[in-house]
């Protein structure tokens, strides 16, 4: 999956027009995901259609009803910022989501902060559905994260960037190698 950030306040923002050009050149096996924060469902749908997205990732206070509505057409990845007192039972209300993305909490931003959380929470969250692990994932810690959380997927952002919005090829290669090492540990257990 390749994410396109449509949250205008983000340093990683990309216009729907630019995203559409990139999505049109992606290999068929790569799924395009639009990242949104508290955007109106009709606007999300319009951008998703025009950019050719396969999925939408919601990082705001979207309601279970909004998630269910969007899930009729797109895979919805509902993001939650995990902090002390986070209640896993909240996930149950979002049963129509394709997956839950659990991310570290920051008051300053909705994601891409490099802040992690107790990954055992992500492991326990799996009883509610697919879990995408985010928050401070780097080549150094991804193997540990996989073993600790056993997520369906990982979402790496700031940990593989040269600067916000610019991925570092050597960090991406190192992440892939460390990911494989982590998977080998999981398989052996």
C-alpha positions in Angstrom: 0.0 0.0 0.0 1.2 3.5 -0.8 -0.3 6.4 1.2 -1.2 9.8 -0.2 -1.8 12.5 2.4 -4.7 14.8 1.6 -4.7 16.6 5.0 -3.8 20.2 4.0 -2.2 21.0 7.4 0.3 18.2 6.9 3.9 18.7 5.8 3.3 15.6 3.6 0.2 17.0 1.8 -0.2 16.1 -1.8 -2.9 17.5 -4.1 -5.5 15.1 -5.5 -4.3 16.0 -9.1 -0.7 15.1 -8.3 -1.7 11.9 -6.5 -3.9 10.8 -9.5 -0.8 11.1 -11.8 1.2 8.9 -9.5 -1.6 6.4 -8.9 -2.0 6.0 -12.6 1.6 4.7 -12.9 1.6 2.3 -9.9 1.9 -1.4 -10.5 -1.5 -3.2 -10.2 -0.4 -5.0 -7.0 0.2 -1.6 -5.2 -3.0 -0.3 -3.5 -3.4 3.5 -3.3 -4.5 4.8 0.1 -5.8 8.3 0.8 -5.1 9.8 4.2 -7.7 12.2 5.6 -8.3 14.0 8.9 -11.9 15.1 9.8 -12.8 15.6 6.1 -16.5 15.5 5.1 -17.4 12.0 3.8 -18.6 13.5 0.5 -15.3 15.2 0.0 -13.4 12.0 0.9 -15.5 10.1 -1.7 -14.9 12.8 -4.4 -11.1 12.8 -3.9 -11.0 9.0 -3.7 -12.9 8.6 -7.0 -10.9 11.3 -8.8 -7.5 10.1 -7.6 -8.3 6.4 -8.2 -7.8 5.3 -4.6 -8.4 1.7 -3.3 -8.6 2.6 0.3 -9.1 5.6 2.7 -7.2 6.0 6.0 -9.1 8.2 8.5 -7.2 10.0 11.2 -9.8 12.2 12.8 -12.9 11.8 14.9 -14.9 10.1 12.2 -18.0 8.3 13.5 -18.7 4.6 13.1 -21.5 5.6 10.7 -19.2 7.6 8.5 -16.8 4.7 8.4 -19.6 2.3 7.5 -20.8 4.7 4.7 -17.3 4.9 3.2 -16.7 1.2 3.6 -19.5 0.5 1.1 -17.0 1.6 -1.6 -13.5 1.6 -0.2 -11.5 -0.3 2.3 -11.4 1.9 5.4 -8.4 2.0 7.7 -9.5 3.8 10.8 -6.7 5.3 12.8 -6.5 5.7 16.5 -3.8 7.6 18.5 -3.0 5.5 21.4 -2.2 7.1 24.8 -2.5 6.2 28.4 -6.1 5.0 29.1 -6.9 4.1 25.4 -9.8 1.7 25.5 -9.5 -1.2 23.0 -13.3 -1.7 23.2 -13.7 1.5 21.2 -12.6 -0.5 18.1 -15.7 -2.7 18.4 -17.8 0.3 17.3 -15.9 0.5 14.0 -16.7 -3.1 12.9 -17.1 -2.0 9.2 -13.5 -0.8 9.0 -11.1 -3.0 6.9 -8.4 -2.4 9.5 -7.4 -0.4 12.6 -4.3 1.7 12.4 -2.8 2.2 15.9 -0.4 5.1 16.2 1.5 6.9 18.9 -0.3 9.9 20.4 1.0 13.5 19.9 -0.9 16.7 20.6 1.0 18.4 17.8 0.1 16.2 14.9 -2.2 13.4 13.6 0.6 11.1 12.5 4.1 11.0 11.1 5.5 12.1 14.5 7.8 9.2 15.2 6.1 8.6 18.6 5.5 5.0 19.5 3.4 3.3 22.2 3.2 0.1 24.1 3.0 -2.4 21.2 1.4 -5.1 23.4 -1.8 -2.9 23.1 -1.7 -3.5 19.3 -1.3 -7.2 19.9 -4.4 -7.3 22.1 -6.3 -5.2 19.6 -6.1 -8.0 17.0 -9.2 -9.6 18.6 -11.2 -6.7 17.0 -9.8 -7.1 13.5 -6.8 -6.3 11.4 -4.2 -4.1 13.0 -1.8 -1.8 11.2 1.0 -0.8 13.5 2.3 2.8 13.2 4.2 5.2 15.4 8.0 5.4 15.4 8.6 2.4 13.1 12.2 2.5 11.9 14.7 0.0 10.4 16.1 -0.3 14.0 12.9 -1.4 15.7 10.7 -2.9 13.1 11.7 -6.5 13.9 11.0 -6.0 17.6 7.6 -4.3 16.7 6.6 -7.3 14.6 7.4 -9.8 17.3 5.8 -7.7 20.0 2.6 -6.7 18.1 2.1 -9.3 15.4 0.3 -6.7 13.3 -1.4 -7.4 9.9 0.7 -4.6 8.5 3.1 -1.8 9.5 2.9 1.8 8.5 6.3 3.5 8.3 6.5 7.2 7.7 8.9 9.6 9.5 11.3 6.7 10.4 12.1 6.3 6.7 12.3 9.9 5.6 15.2 12.2 4.7 12.8 15.1 5.6 8.9 15.3 5.9 7.4 14.0 2.7 10.7 12.8 1.2 11.5 9.1 1.6 15.1 8.0 2.0 15.9 5.0 -0.3 18.6 3.6 1.9 16.2 3.7 5.0 13.5 2.0 2.9 15.9 -0.8 1.9 17.0 -1.2 5.5 13.4 -1.3 6.7 12.6 -4.0 4.2 15.6 -6.1 5.3 14.8 -5.6 9.0 11.1 -6.4 8.2 12.1 -9.8 6.7 14.3 -10.5 9.8 11.3 -9.8 12.0 9.1 -12.0 10.0 11.6 -14.9 10.2 11.5 -14.6 14.0 7.7 -14.7 14.0 7.6 -17.7 11.7 10.1 -19.6 13.9 8.0 -19.2 17.0 
